[in-house]
């Protein structure tokens, strides 16, 4: 009979060993999504130009503040509470562009590529997923609203070398913060809800633009027919205008109660949260 040879193979220790890697704190997965999305947006040159243009008004107003502080004959350029309200109103176009550019594909692209199922098959909750996507949009929207507005307030103090304006208008600090949060939360939640309804970023952008422009056109038409502005609560932008006037202690521009606009905005955000709860799922139901 032929000889049979056996090859001796060493058996390594198969006993249990403790995990020596880095342990992430539970509940921080949303931050990974947010940071990744922010880096992706900043890698696009066109978006960087949009963000730079969004700060154009800040530089213009900073020059006006300097002139009013150093040349008494130009005191008509001095800032007031209305100045900061107008700042936000003019920034509205950039809020719209940034919301569409950044937000339209945040969830829609994941739905198109079936990445949503992959996300939620991992130790990642729906709340963390939505929070991560929301963080991306809020970051850039606050960069074109809250940050430049607060910077303008600081610039005014620096050029005038006095706290007089801020002391006399101390309410501006919470007013700027509150209005910026209302504006960006409404835009961000609305866009995310619409993005969750489709697998196309382009279609989502059209839905958001349609919602903003159609409601504004509807209000304008009804105002022309009825001769008053009591139906301002129907318009996306008119509601923000009413709330902004109330926050900055200015005369409301429309006949509609500003509290009704608050109710509509809160209801819109609530509806968006409901849509997100229904649409952001690991498995289609």
ChimeraX commands (.cxc) that place a marker at each C-alpha (Angstrom):
marker #1 position 0.00,0.00,0.00 radius 0.5
marker #1 position 1.24,3.50,-0.73 radius 0.5
marker #1 position 2.46,5.55,2.18 radius 0.5
marker #1 position 0.10,8.21,3.44 radius 0.5
marker #1 position 1.65,11.46,4.64 radius 0.5
marker #1 position -0.15,13.96,6.86 radius 0.5
marker #1 position 0.74,17.64,6.90 radius 0.5
marker #1 position 0.64,19.08,10.37 radius 0.5
marker #1 position -1.13,22.45,10.41 radius 0.5
marker #1 position -0.87,24.52,13.58 radius 0.5
marker #1 position -4.17,25.56,15.15 radius 0.5
marker #1 position -4.13,29.09,16.47 radius 0.5
marker #1 position -5.86,30.16,19.62 radius 0.5
marker #1 position -9.58,30.67,18.88 radius 0.5
marker #1 position -10.52,31.97,22.30 radius 0.5
marker #1 position -12.51,35.22,22.81 radius 0.5
marker #1 position -10.66,38.52,22.76 radius 0.5
marker #1 position -11.98,41.97,23.60 radius 0.5
marker #1 position -12.65,44.54,20.86 radius 0.5
marker #1 position -9.81,47.05,20.79 radius 0.5
marker #1 position -11.17,49.47,18.19 radius 0.5
marker #1 position -12.72,52.90,18.71 radius 0.5
marker #1 position -16.22,52.87,20.13 radius 0.5
marker #1 position -18.48,55.63,18.86 radius 0.5
marker #1 position -20.89,57.27,21.27 radius 0.5
marker #1 position -24.47,56.10,20.60 radius 0.5
marker #1 position -26.60,58.74,18.88 radius 0.5
marker #1 position -23.75,60.44,17.00 radius 0.5
marker #1 position -24.24,58.68,13.66 radius 0.5
marker #1 position -26.20,61.68,12.35 radius 0.5
marker #1 position -23.05,63.78,12.63 radius 0.5
marker #1 position -21.22,61.51,10.17 radius 0.5
marker #1 position -24.01,61.99,7.62 radius 0.5
marker #1 position -24.03,65.75,8.17 radius 0.5
marker #1 position -20.25,66.18,7.86 radius 0.5
marker #1 position -20.10,64.01,4.75 radius 0.5
marker #1 position -22.90,66.00,3.09 radius 0.5
marker #1 position -21.32,69.34,4.00 radius 0.5
marker #1 position -17.99,68.28,2.52 radius 0.5
marker #1 position -19.69,67.07,-0.67 radius 0.5
marker #1 position -21.46,70.43,-1.12 radius 0.5
marker #1 position -18.28,72.43,-0.46 radius 0.5
marker #1 position -16.42,70.43,-3.12 radius 0.5
marker #1 position -18.58,72.00,-5.85 radius 0.5
marker #1 position -17.24,75.29,-7.21 radius 0.5
marker #1 position -20.64,76.56,-8.36 radius 0.5
marker #1 position -22.02,76.22,-4.85 radius 0.5
marker #1 position -19.06,78.10,-3.40 radius 0.5
marker #1 position -19.81,80.99,-5.77 radius 0.5
marker #1 position -23.45,80.97,-4.62 radius 0.5
marker #1 position -22.35,81.15,-0.99 radius 0.5
marker #1 position -19.93,83.98,-1.78 radius 0.5
marker #1 position -22.69,85.91,-3.55 radius 0.5
marker #1 position -24.95,85.37,-0.54 radius 0.5
marker #1 position -22.48,87.37,1.55 radius 0.5
marker #1 position -22.46,90.25,-0.93 radius 0.5
marker #1 position -25.18,92.14,0.93 radius 0.5
marker #1 position -23.18,91.87,4.15 radius 0.5
marker #1 position -20.18,93.64,2.62 radius 0.5
marker #1 position -22.34,96.36,1.06 radius 0.5
marker #1 position -24.13,97.09,4.33 radius 0.5
marker #1 position -20.84,96.98,6.24 radius 0.5
marker #1 position -19.57,99.80,4.02 radius 0.5
marker #1 position -22.77,101.78,4.65 radius 0.5
marker #1 position -22.37,101.28,8.40 radius 0.5
marker #1 position -18.79,102.56,8.17 radius 0.5
marker #1 position -19.85,105.67,6.26 radius 0.5
marker #1 position -22.67,106.47,8.67 radius 0.5
marker #1 position -20.37,106.04,11.69 radius 0.5
marker #1 position -17.53,108.19,10.34 radius 0.5
marker #1 position -19.33,110.86,8.34 radius 0.5
marker #1 position -22.07,112.70,10.30 radius 0.5
marker #1 position -23.53,114.11,7.10 radius 0.5
marker #1 position -24.44,110.54,6.06 radius 0.5
marker #1 position -26.44,109.74,9.17 radius 0.5
marker #1 position -29.35,108.69,6.93 radius 0.5
marker #1 position -27.37,105.50,6.33 radius 0.5
marker #1 position -27.36,104.64,10.03 radius 0.5
marker #1 position -28.83,101.20,10.82 radius 0.5
marker #1 position -32.12,100.55,12.58 radius 0.5
marker #1 position -34.29,97.54,13.40 radius 0.5
marker #1 position -35.85,97.89,9.94 radius 0.5
marker #1 position -32.37,97.58,8.41 radius 0.5
marker #1 position -31.93,94.08,9.80 radius 0.5
marker #1 position -35.46,93.13,8.76 radius 0.5
marker #1 position -34.67,94.28,5.22 radius 0.5
marker #1 position -31.43,92.31,5.34 radius 0.5
marker #1 position -33.32,89.07,5.94 radius 0.5
marker #1 position -35.87,89.94,3.28 radius 0.5
marker #1 position -33.16,90.41,0.66 radius 0.5
marker #1 position -31.40,87.23,1.77 radius 0.5
marker #1 position -34.58,85.32,1.00 radius 0.5
marker #1 position -33.52,84.70,-2.60 radius 0.5
marker #1 position -30.30,83.01,-1.42 radius 0.5
marker #1 position -32.23,80.96,1.13 radius 0.5
marker #1 position -34.32,79.74,-1.81 radius 0.5
marker #1 position -31.29,78.93,-4.00 radius 0.5
marker #1 position -29.36,77.16,-1.24 radius 0.5
marker #1 position -32.41,75.15,-0.21 radius 0.5
marker #1 position -33.00,73.96,-3.77 radius 0.5
marker #1 position -29.32,73.36,-4.60 radius 0.5
marker #1 position -28.40,71.51,-1.42 radius 0.5
marker #1 position -31.69,70.02,-0.27 radius 0.5
marker #1 position -33.45,68.69,-3.35 radius 0.5
marker #1 position -31.36,65.53,-3.56 radius 0.5
marker #1 position -30.64,64.85,0.10 radius 0.5
marker #1 position -33.21,62.06,0.39 radius 0.5
marker #1 position -34.32,61.74,-3.25 radius 0.5
marker #1 position -30.86,60.57,-4.36 radius 0.5
marker #1 position -30.80,57.93,-1.62 radius 0.5
marker #1 position -34.21,56.69,-2.71 radius 0.5
marker #1 position -33.14,56.52,-6.35 radius 0.5
marker #1 position -30.01,54.48,-5.58 radius 0.5
marker #1 position -31.72,52.39,-2.87 radius 0.5
marker #1 position -29.17,53.71,-0.38 radius 0.5
marker #1 position -31.94,54.45,2.10 radius 0.5
marker #1 position -32.41,50.72,2.72 radius 0.5
marker #1 position -28.66,50.34,3.25 radius 0.5
marker #1 position -28.57,53.25,5.70 radius 0.5
marker #1 position -31.41,51.91,7.80 radius 0.5
marker #1 position -30.15,48.33,7.76 radius 0.5
marker #1 position -27.25,49.50,9.91 radius 0.5
marker #1 position -27.41,50.58,13.56 radius 0.5
marker #1 position -28.86,53.90,12.44 radius 0.5
marker #1 position -32.31,55.09,13.40 radius 0.5
marker #1 position -34.64,57.05,11.14 radius 0.5
marker #1 position -34.36,60.01,13.49 radius 0.5
marker #1 position -30.55,60.01,13.16 radius 0.5
marker #1 position -30.80,59.74,9.37 radius 0.5
marker #1 position -33.21,62.67,9.10 radius 0.5
marker #1 position -31.20,64.68,11.65 radius 0.5
marker #1 position -28.05,64.17,9.58 radius 0.5
marker #1 position -29.74,65.33,6.38 radius 0.5
marker #1 position -31.37,68.23,8.22 radius 0.5
marker #1 position -28.00,69.24,9.67 radius 0.5
marker #1 position -26.53,69.62,6.17 radius 0.5
marker #1 position -29.24,72.03,5.07 radius 0.5
marker #1 position -29.41,73.97,8.33 radius 0.5
marker #1 position -25.65,74.52,8.30 radius 0.5
marker #1 position -25.66,76.31,4.96 radius 0.5
marker #1 position -28.92,78.16,5.53 radius 0.5
marker #1 position -27.68,79.59,8.82 radius 0.5
marker #1 position -24.48,80.61,7.05 radius 0.5
marker #1 position -26.50,82.93,4.80 radius 0.5
marker #1 position -28.95,84.21,7.42 radius 0.5
marker #1 position -27.99,84.10,11.10 radius 0.5
marker #1 position -24.21,84.39,10.75 radius 0.5
marker #1 position -24.06,87.47,8.44 radius 0.5
marker #1 position -26.84,89.22,10.39 radius 0.5
marker #1 position -24.99,88.77,13.67 radius 0.5
marker #1 position -21.77,89.80,11.97 radius 0.5
marker #1 position -23.47,93.01,10.82 radius 0.5
marker #1 position -24.44,93.78,14.40 radius 0.5
marker #1 position -20.84,93.27,15.48 radius 0.5
marker #1 position -19.56,95.42,12.61 radius 0.5
marker #1 position -21.89,98.24,13.68 radius 0.5
marker #1 position -20.45,98.17,17.19 radius 0.5
marker #1 position -16.90,98.06,15.86 radius 0.5
marker #1 position -17.28,100.98,13.44 radius 0.5
marker #1 position -19.18,103.17,15.89 radius 0.5
marker #1 position -16.87,102.21,18.78 radius 0.5
marker #1 position -19.93,102.25,20.99 radius 0.5
marker #1 position -22.55,99.90,22.44 radius 0.5
marker #1 position -25.25,102.57,22.19 radius 0.5
marker #1 position -27.08,101.09,19.21 radius 0.5
marker #1 position -27.05,97.58,20.62 radius 0.5
marker #1 position -28.08,98.79,24.07 radius 0.5
marker #1 position -31.00,100.74,22.62 radius 0.5
marker #1 position -31.98,97.80,20.39 radius 0.5
marker #1 position -31.08,94.88,22.61 radius 0.5
marker #1 position -34.10,92.93,21.33 radius 0.5
marker #1 position -32.32,92.59,17.96 radius 0.5
marker #1 position -30.12,89.75,19.21 radius 0.5
marker #1 position -33.03,87.39,20.05 radius 0.5
marker #1 position -35.03,88.77,17.11 radius 0.5
marker #1 position -32.31,87.93,14.60 radius 0.5
marker #1 position -31.83,84.48,16.12 radius 0.5
marker #1 position -35.54,83.67,16.28 radius 0.5
marker #1 position -36.39,84.82,12.78 radius 0.5
marker #1 position -33.40,83.03,11.26 radius 0.5
marker #1 position -34.46,79.79,12.96 radius 0.5
marker #1 position -38.07,80.16,11.80 radius 0.5
marker #1 position -37.02,80.81,8.22 radius 0.5
marker #1 position -34.45,78.03,7.91 radius 0.5
marker #1 position -36.50,75.41,9.77 radius 0.5
marker #1 position -39.50,76.02,7.54 radius 0.5
marker #1 position -37.40,75.82,4.37 radius 0.5
marker #1 position -35.37,72.80,5.52 radius 0.5
marker #1 position -38.26,70.65,6.75 radius 0.5
marker #1 position -40.38,71.46,3.71 radius 0.5
marker #1 position -37.58,70.54,1.32 radius 0.5
marker #1 position -36.72,67.30,3.13 radius 0.5
marker #1 position -40.37,66.24,3.12 radius 0.5
marker #1 position -40.64,66.89,-0.62 radius 0.5
marker #1 position -37.31,65.13,-1.24 radius 0.5
marker #1 position -38.63,62.04,0.54 radius 0.5
marker #1 position -41.58,61.87,-1.86 radius 0.5
marker #1 position -39.50,61.37,-5.00 radius 0.5
marker #1 position -36.45,59.65,-6.37 radius 0.5
marker #1 position -35.54,62.62,-8.55 radius 0.5
marker #1 position -33.70,65.67,-7.22 radius 0.5
marker #1 position -34.84,67.70,-10.23 radius 0.5
marker #1 position -38.48,66.86,-9.63 radius 0.5
marker #1 position -38.10,67.71,-5.95 radius 0.5
marker #1 position -36.62,71.10,-6.85 radius 0.5
marker #1 position -39.60,71.75,-9.13 radius 0.5
marker #1 position -42.03,70.79,-6.35 radius 0.5
marker #1 position -40.40,73.17,-3.88 radius 0.5
marker #1 position -40.20,76.03,-6.37 radius 0.5
marker #1 position -43.81,75.40,-7.31 radius 0.5
marker #1 position -44.94,75.44,-3.68 radius 0.5
marker #1 position -43.20,78.75,-3.02 radius 0.5
marker #1 position -44.07,80.51,-6.26 radius 0.5
marker #1 position -47.60,79.15,-6.66 radius 0.5
marker #1 position -48.72,80.12,-3.15 radius 0.5
marker #1 position -47.24,83.57,-3.66 radius 0.5
marker #1 position -48.99,83.96,-7.03 radius 0.5
marker #1 position -52.26,82.71,-5.55 radius 0.5
marker #1 position -52.14,85.28,-2.77 radius 0.5
marker #1 position -51.22,88.07,-5.18 radius 0.5
marker #1 position -54.15,87.18,-7.43 radius 0.5
marker #1 position -56.66,86.99,-4.58 radius 0.5
marker #1 position -55.33,90.26,-3.18 radius 0.5
marker #1 position -55.92,91.95,-6.53 radius 0.5
marker #1 position -59.45,90.55,-6.71 radius 0.5
marker #1 position -60.55,91.25,-3.12 radius 0.5
marker #1 position -58.59,94.45,-2.62 radius 0.5
marker #1 position -57.16,93.43,0.77 radius 0.5
marker #1 position -54.40,91.20,2.12 radius 0.5
marker #1 position -56.36,89.17,4.67 radius 0.5
marker #1 position -55.43,85.95,2.84 radius 0.5
marker #1 position -51.69,86.46,3.29 radius 0.5
marker #1 position -51.56,83.21,5.30 radius 0.5
marker #1 position -51.95,81.31,2.01 radius 0.5
marker #1 position -48.50,82.42,0.84 radius 0.5
marker #1 position -45.26,80.75,1.87 radius 0.5
marker #1 position -43.31,84.01,1.78 radius 0.5
marker #1 position -46.10,86.25,3.09 radius 0.5
marker #1 position -46.28,84.20,6.28 radius 0.5
marker #1 position -42.57,84.73,6.84 radius 0.5
marker #1 position -43.06,88.44,6.14 radius 0.5
marker #1 position -45.78,88.74,8.76 radius 0.5
marker #1 position -43.82,86.84,11.37 radius 0.5
marker #1 position -40.68,88.83,10.59 radius 0.5
marker #1 position -42.47,92.16,11.04 radius 0.5
marker #1 position -43.83,91.02,14.40 radius 0.5
marker #1 position -40.44,89.75,15.60 radius 0.5
marker #1 position -38.66,92.98,14.63 radius 0.5
marker #1 position -41.42,95.12,16.16 radius 0.5
marker #1 position -42.49,96.67,12.87 radius 0.5
marker #1 position -45.95,97.43,11.51 radius 0.5
marker #1 position -47.32,94.26,9.83 radius 0.5
marker #1 position -47.45,94.63,6.07 radius 0.5
marker #1 position -50.61,92.53,5.59 radius 0.5
marker #1 position -54.09,92.54,7.14 radius 0.5
marker #1 position -53.81,88.89,8.15 radius 0.5
marker #1 position -53.06,88.33,11.89 radius 0.5
marker #1 position -49.43,87.42,12.42 radius 0.5
marker #1 position -50.46,84.74,14.91 radius 0.5
marker #1 position -52.31,82.99,12.10 radius 0.5
marker #1 position -49.07,82.96,10.12 radius 0.5
marker #1 position -47.34,81.36,13.11 radius 0.5
marker #1 position -50.00,78.64,13.18 radius 0.5
marker #1 position -49.58,78.01,9.44 radius 0.5
marker #1 position -45.78,77.79,9.72 radius 0.5
marker #1 position -45.94,75.42,12.70 radius 0.5
marker #1 position -48.55,73.31,10.88 radius 0.5
marker #1 position -46.34,73.20,7.77 radius 0.5
marker #1 position -43.35,71.99,9.78 radius 0.5
marker #1 position -45.56,69.45,11.57 radius 0.5
marker #1 position -46.90,68.16,8.24 radius 0.5
marker #1 position -43.33,67.84,6.94 radius 0.5
marker #1 position -42.33,65.82,10.00 radius 0.5
marker #1 position -45.36,63.55,9.45 radius 0.5
marker #1 position -44.39,63.00,5.80 radius 0.5
marker #1 position -40.80,62.20,6.79 radius 0.5
marker #1 position -42.01,59.72,9.40 radius 0.5
marker #1 position -44.06,57.94,6.73 radius 0.5
marker #1 position -41.57,58.04,3.88 radius 0.5
marker #1 position -38.20,57.42,5.55 radius 0.5
marker #1 position -38.36,53.68,6.02 radius 0.5
marker #1 position -35.98,50.80,5.39 radius 0.5
marker #1 position -38.67,48.89,3.51 radius 0.5
marker #1 position -41.40,50.30,1.29 radius 0.5
marker #1 position -44.83,49.70,2.82 radius 0.5
marker link #1:1,2 radius 0.2
marker link #1:2,3 radius 0.2
marker link #1:3,4 radius 0.2
marker link #1:4,5 radius 0.2
marker link #1:5,6 radius 0.2
marker link #1:6,7 radius 0.2
marker link #1:7,8 radius 0.2
marker link #1:8,9 radius 0.2
marker link #1:9,10 radius 0.2
marker link #1:10,11 radius 0.2
marker link #1:11,12 radius 0.2
marker link #1:12,13 radius 0.2
marker link #1:13,14 radius 0.2
marker link #1:14,15 radius 0.2
marker link #1:15,16 radius 0.2
marker link #1:16,17 radius 0.2
marker link #1:17,18 radius 0.2
marker link #1:18,19 radius 0.2
marker link #1:19,20 radius 0.2
marker link #1:20,21 radius 0.2
marker link #1:21,22 radius 0.2
marker link #1:22,23 radius 0.2
marker link #1:23,24 radius 0.2
marker link #1:24,25 radius 0.2
marker link #1:25,26 radius 0.2
marker link #1:26,27 radius 0.2
marker link #1:27,28 radius 0.2
marker link #1:28,29 radius 0.2
marker link #1:29,30 radius 0.2
marker link #1:30,31 radius 0.2
marker link #1:31,32 radius 0.2
marker link #1:32,33 radius 0.2
marker link #1:33,34 radius 0.2
marker link #1:34,35 radius 0.2
marker link #1:35,36 radius 0.2
marker link #1:36,37 radius 0.2
marker link #1:37,38 radius 0.2
marker link #1:38,39 radius 0.2
marker link #1:39,40 radius 0.2
marker link #1:40,41 radius 0.2
marker link #1:41,42 radius 0.2
marker link #1:42,43 radius 0.2
marker link #1:43,44 radius 0.2
marker link #1:44,45 radius 0.2
marker link #1:45,46 radius 0.2
marker link #1:46,47 radius 0.2
marker link #1:47,48 radius 0.2
marker link #1:48,49 radius 0.2
marker link #1:49,50 radius 0.2
marker link #1:50,51 radius 0.2
marker link #1:51,52 radius 0.2
marker link #1:52,53 radius 0.2
marker link #1:53,54 radius 0.2
marker link #1:54,55 radius 0.2
marker link #1:55,56 radius 0.2
marker link #1:56,57 radius 0.2
marker link #1:57,58 radius 0.2
marker link #1:58,59 radius 0.2
marker link #1:59,60 radius 0.2
marker link #1:60,61 radius 0.2
marker link #1:61,62 radius 0.2
marker link #1:62,63 radius 0.2
marker link #1:63,64 radius 0.2
marker link #1:64,65 radius 0.2
marker link #1:65,66 radius 0.2
marker link #1:66,67 radius 0.2
marker link #1:67,68 radius 0.2
marker link #1:68,69 radius 0.2
marker link #1:69,70 radius 0.2
marker link #1:70,71 radius 0.2
marker link #1:71,72 radius 0.2
marker link #1:72,73 radius 0.2
marker link #1:73,74 radius 0.2
marker link #1:74,75 radius 0.2
marker link #1:75,76 radius 0.2
marker link #1:76,77 radius 0.2
marker link #1:77,78 radius 0.2
marker link #1:78,79 radius 0.2
marker link #1:79,80 radius 0.2
marker link #1:80,81 radius 0.2
marker link #1:81,82 radius 0.2
marker link #1:82,83 radius 0.2
marker link #1:83,84 radius 0.2
marker link #1:84,85 radius 0.2
marker link #1:85,86 radius 0.2
marker link #1:86,87 radius 0.2
marker link #1:87,88 radius 0.2
marker link #1:88,89 radius 0.2
marker link #1:89,90 radius 0.2
marker link #1:90,91 radius 0.2
marker link #1:91,92 radius 0.2
marker link #1:92,93 radius 0.2
marker link #1:93,94 radius 0.2
marker link #1:94,95 radius 0.2
marker link #1:95,96 radius 0.2
marker link #1:96,97 radius 0.2
marker link #1:97,98 radius 0.2
marker link #1:98,99 radius 0.2
marker link #1:99,100 radius 0.2
marker link #1:100,101 radius 0.2
marker link #1:101,102 radius 0.2
marker link #1:102,103 radius 0.2
marker link #1:103,104 radius 0.2
marker link #1:104,105 radius 0.2
marker link #1:105,106 radius 0.2
marker link #1:106,107 radius 0.2
marker link #1:107,108 radius 0.2
marker link #1:108,109 radius 0.2
marker link #1:109,110 radius 0.2
marker link #1:110,111 radius 0.2
marker link #1:111,112 radius 0.2
marker link #1:112,113 radius 0.2
marker link #1:113,114 radius 0.2
marker link #1:114,115 radius 0.2
marker link #1:115,116 radius 0.2
marker link #1:116,117 radius 0.2
marker link #1:117,118 radius 0.2
marker link #1:118,119 radius 0.2
marker link #1:119,120 radius 0.2
marker link #1:120,121 radius 0.2
marker link #1:121,122 radius 0.2
marker link #1:122,123 radius 0.2
marker link #1:123,124 radius 0.2
marker link #1:124,125 radius 0.2
marker link #1:125,126 radius 0.2
marker link #1:126,127 radius 0.2
marker link #1:127,128 radius 0.2
marker link #1:128,129 radius 0.2
marker link #1:129,130 radius 0.2
marker link #1:130,131 radius 0.2
marker link #1:131,132 radius 0.2
marker link #1:132,133 radius 0.2
marker link #1:133,134 radius 0.2
marker link #1:134,135 radius 0.2
marker link #1:135,136 radius 0.2
marker link #1:136,137 radius 0.2
marker link #1:137,138 radius 0.2
marker link #1:138,139 radius 0.2
marker link #1:139,140 radius 0.2
marker link #1:140,141 radius 0.2
marker link #1:141,142 radius 0.2
marker link #1:142,143 radius 0.2
marker link #1:143,144 radius 0.2
marker link #1:144,145 radius 0.2
marker link #1:145,146 radius 0.2
marker link #1:146,147 radius 0.2
marker link #1:147,148 radius 0.2
marker link #1:148,149 radius 0.2
marker link #1:149,150 radius 0.2
marker link #1:150,151 radius 0.2
marker link #1:151,152 radius 0.2
marker link #1:152,153 radius 0.2
marker link #1:153,154 radius 0.2
marker link #1:154,155 radius 0.2
marker link #1:155,156 radius 0.2
marker link #1:156,157 radius 0.2
marker link #1:157,158 radius 0.2
marker link #1:158,159 radius 0.2
marker link #1:159,160 radius 0.2
marker link #1:160,161 radius 0.2
marker link #1:161,162 radius 0.2
marker link #1:162,163 radius 0.2
marker link #1:163,164 radius 0.2
marker link #1:164,165 radius 0.2
marker link #1:165,166 radius 0.2
marker link #1:166,167 radius 0.2
marker link #1:167,168 radius 0.2
marker link #1:168,169 radius 0.2
marker link #1:169,170 radius 0.2
marker link #1:170,171 radius 0.2
marker link #1:171,172 radius 0.2
marker link #1:172,173 radius 0.2
marker link #1:173,174 radius 0.2
marker link #1:174,175 radius 0.2
marker link #1:175,176 radius 0.2
marker link #1:176,177 radius 0.2
marker link #1:177,178 radius 0.2
marker link #1:178,179 radius 0.2
marker link #1:179,180 radius 0.2
marker link #1:180,181 radius 0.2
marker link #1:181,182 radius 0.2
marker link #1:182,183 radius 0.2
marker link #1:183,184 radius 0.2
marker link #1:184,185 radius 0.2
marker link #1:185,186 radius 0.2
marker link #1:186,187 radius 0.2
marker link #1:187,188 radius 0.2
marker link #1:188,189 radius 0.2
marker link #1:189,190 radius 0.2
marker link #1:190,191 radius 0.2
marker link #1:191,192 radius 0.2
marker link #1:192,193 radius 0.2
marker link #1:193,194 radius 0.2
marker link #1:194,195 radius 0.2
marker link #1:195,196 radius 0.2
marker link #1:196,197 radius 0.2
marker link #1:197,198 radius 0.2
marker link #1:198,199 radius 0.2
marker link #1:199,200 radius 0.2
marker link #1:200,201 radius 0.2
marker link #1:201,202 radius 0.2
marker link #1:202,203 radius 0.2
marker link #1:203,204 radius 0.2
marker link #1:204,205 radius 0.2
marker link #1:205,206 radius 0.2
marker link #1:206,207 radius 0.2
marker link #1:207,208 radius 0.2
marker link #1:208,209 radius 0.2
marker link #1:209,210 radius 0.2
marker link #1:210,211 radius 0.2
marker link #1:211,212 radius 0.2
marker link #1:212,213 radius 0.2
marker link #1:213,214 radius 0.2
marker link #1:214,215 radius 0.2
marker link #1:215,216 radius 0.2
marker link #1:216,217 radius 0.2
marker link #1:217,218 radius 0.2
marker link #1:218,219 radius 0.2
marker link #1:219,220 radius 0.2
marker link #1:220,221 radius 0.2
marker link #1:221,222 radius 0.2
marker link #1:222,223 radius 0.2
marker link #1:223,224 radius 0.2
marker link #1:224,225 radius 0.2
marker link #1:225,226 radius 0.2
marker link #1:226,227 radius 0.2
marker link #1:227,228 radius 0.2
marker link #1:228,229 radius 0.2
marker link #1:229,230 radius 0.2
marker link #1:230,231 radius 0.2
marker link #1:231,232 radius 0.2
marker link #1:232,233 radius 0.2
marker link #1:233,234 radius 0.2
marker link #1:234,235 radius 0.2
marker link #1:235,236 radius 0.2
marker link #1:236,237 radius 0.2
marker link #1:237,238 radius 0.2
marker link #1:238,239 radius 0.2
marker link #1:239,240 radius 0.2
marker link #1:240,241 radius 0.2
marker link #1:241,242 radius 0.2
marker link #1:242,243 radius 0.2
marker link #1:243,244 radius 0.2
marker link #1:244,245 radius 0.2
marker link #1:245,246 radius 0.2
marker link #1:246,247 radius 0.2
marker link #1:247,248 radius 0.2
marker link #1:248,249 radius 0.2
marker link #1:249,250 radius 0.2
marker link #1:250,251 radius 0.2
marker link #1:251,252 radius 0.2
marker link #1:252,253 radius 0.2
marker link #1:253,254 radius 0.2
marker link #1:254,255 radius 0.2
marker link #1:255,256 radius 0.2
marker link #1:256,257 radius 0.2
marker link #1:257,258 radius 0.2
marker link #1:258,259 radius 0.2
marker link #1:259,260 radius 0.2
marker link #1:260,261 radius 0.2
marker link #1:261,262 radius 0.2
marker link #1:262,263 radius 0.2
marker link #1:263,264 radius 0.2
marker link #1:264,265 radius 0.2
marker link #1:265,266 radius 0.2
marker link #1:266,267 radius 0.2
marker link #1:267,268 radius 0.2
marker link #1:268,269 radius 0.2
marker link #1:269,270 radius 0.2
marker link #1:270,271 radius 0.2
marker link #1:271,272 radius 0.2
marker link #1:272,273 radius 0.2
marker link #1:273,274 radius 0.2
marker link #1:274,275 radius 0.2
marker link #1:275,276 radius 0.2
marker link #1:276,277 radius 0.2
marker link #1:277,278 radius 0.2
marker link #1:278,279 radius 0.2
marker link #1:279,280 radius 0.2
marker link #1:280,281 radius 0.2
marker link #1:281,282 radius 0.2
marker link #1:282,283 radius 0.2
marker link #1:283,284 radius 0.2
marker link #1:284,285 radius 0.2
view
